[in-house]
Amino acid sequence: MQRTKEQLQEMTHDELVARVLEMQDILKEGLAVRDQLHVILNNLLLVKANEVERYAELDQDGLDEDGLELKRAWALARRAVSNPYGLTKL
């Protein structure tokens, strides 16, 4: 839950410490989920390596809407695995 500046100033030291520890736990859980998603993406890319490579080499002009969507999806998946922080800036 997000707190206002006034609410934070009214909290005791022990409440603030508890809040920080709670936020650390939430962050650790989020990082663990992100790590698992990257494992899943890596495995998917390995299994589908031929399809990923084929779509990467295709010219966009010759693709129908579904093919273009697949090409974009595989490109985003490869980018997410190779540079997970890069996608947060998009």
C-alpha positions in Angstrom: 0.0 0.0 0.0 1.4 3.4 -0.9 1.7 5.9 1.8 1.7 9.7 1.7 4.6 11.7 3.0 2.5 12.7 6.0 1.6 9.1 6.8 5.3 8.1 6.6 6.3 11.0 8.9 3.7 9.8 11.5 5.0 6.2 11.5 7.3 5.1 14.3 10.8 3.9 13.7 9.7 0.3 14.2 6.8 0.7 11.8 9.1 2.1 9.2 11.6 -0.7 9.6 8.8 -3.3 9.3 7.6 -1.5 6.1 11.1 -1.5 4.6 11.5 -5.2 5.4 8.1 -5.9 3.9 9.1 -4.1 0.7 12.4 -6.1 0.5 10.4 -9.3 0.7 8.1 -8.1 -2.1 11.1 -7.2 -4.2 12.8 -10.6 -3.6 9.6 -12.3 -4.7 9.4 -10.2 -7.8 13.0 -10.9 -8.7 12.4 -14.6 -8.2 9.4 -14.5 -10.6 11.5 -12.6 -13.1 14.2 -15.2 -12.9 11.8 -18.0 -13.5 10.3 -16.2 -16.5 13.7 -15.9 -18.0 14.3 -19.6 -17.5 11.0 -20.4 -19.3 11.8 -17.9 -22.1 15.3 -19.5 -22.6 13.8 -23.0 -22.7 11.1 -21.9 -25.2 13.7 -20.2 -27.4 15.9 -23.3 -27.3 13.0 -25.5 -28.3 11.8 -23.2 -31.0 15.3 -22.1 -32.2 14.6 -23.0 -35.8 11.4 -21.1 -36.0 12.9 -18.1 -34.2 15.9 -18.1 -36.6 13.6 -18.5 -39.7 11.4 -15.5 -38.7 14.4 -13.4 -37.8 15.7 -13.8 -41.3 12.5 -13.1 -43.1 11.8 -9.8 -44.8 8.9 -8.0 -43.2 7.5 -6.9 -46.5 6.8 -10.5 -47.5 4.9 -11.4 -44.3 1.2 -11.5 -43.7 -0.2 -10.1 -40.5 0.2 -13.3 -38.5 3.8 -13.8 -39.7 4.6 -10.2 -38.8 3.1 -10.7 -35.4 5.2 -13.9 -34.9 8.4 -12.1 -36.1 7.8 -9.3 -33.5 7.0 -11.7 -30.7 10.1 -13.7 -31.2 12.2 -10.6 -31.5 10.8 -9.3 -28.2 11.4 -12.7 -26.5 15.0 -12.7 -27.7 15.5 -9.2 -26.5 14.0 -9.9 -23.1 16.3 -12.9 -22.6 19.4 -11.1 -23.8 18.8 -7.8 -22.1 16.0 -8.0 -19.4 16.4 -4.4 -18.3 16.3 -3.1 -21.9 12.6 -3.8 -22.2 11.8 -1.8 -19.1 12.9 1.3 -21.0 10.5 0.8 -23.9 
